[in-house]
Amino acid sequence: MQGSPIFNVRRYFVFALLSVSSSMTSASAKQLDFDQYAFRRDVVRRAEERARTTNEFRRLEDLRANSPSFFQGADVDRLLLEKAIPREEYESHLRSSGQSKQGSDVPEFMRTAIQEIDGAKRRHLEDEDCDGEDCGDGDDYIIDDDEQFDFAGYSLKYAMCQKIARFSAQAVRNGEYSSLVTDDIVFLRLCPKRHCSSSVQWGCSNGYGEYAMLLKDYLNVMLHYQIQKQEAMCEHCYNCANG
């Protein structure tokens, strides 16, 4: 038996209200989910990133405060000046001390005479985007004996690592089987430009200097270089987050 018209209208009206209510509830739930995501993206995540940056900055500050000997003299320029030996001076010492090289010989460019450049003269630097051509006065760099030397406009190009056998009096005193010890020597080229050219095998082709240093000293230089980069980035992020 069919119900009365009034009952049917009332039933359809209740069903419509339930449908609308369900749709509104679903829409509200989606809006709530979106708002929670937006809140996490805009507030929580930024707060977490700020906390990580702040903690990293404080960690470096604590490390510097508690381990001053590690950071003392950590300037890369000073380490290079102290540890890097000009190639010609190194090879002369090698010959005079009777030390011998093991493995492959020094690369061809290491046997090329270093170009002598008068400190009072202006030299035009190669630019990575100029294919070795002069890019104008903006890249010129004057080396003056009255000015403090700065590596800011230079870059290092790793060439090779070579084993050097040498006599060790300490090994004899220790009663070791052989009086010869082996040192790992790194050869590198100091290029007068901010970036080594990708089109030149050894980074640059003129105005360069060639140097040698112990592998442990080279790794020490690179370690401090990475530390300086991390410190600079952490300080920049800390200032941005707390500025």
Protein Blocks (a to p, Z undefined) as FASTA:
>chain_A
ZZdfklmmmmmmmmmmmmmmmmmmmmmmmmmmmmmmmmmmmmmmmmmmmmmmmmmmmmmm
mmmmmmmmlmgopafklmmmmmpccfklmmmmmmmnopacehjdddfklmpccddddfkb
ccddddfklnopaebjklgccddfkbccdfklgccddfbdcddddddfklmmnopablcd
cddddddddddbfbdcfkbmnlpaghiacddddfklmmmmmmmmmmmmmmmmmmmmmmmm
mZZ
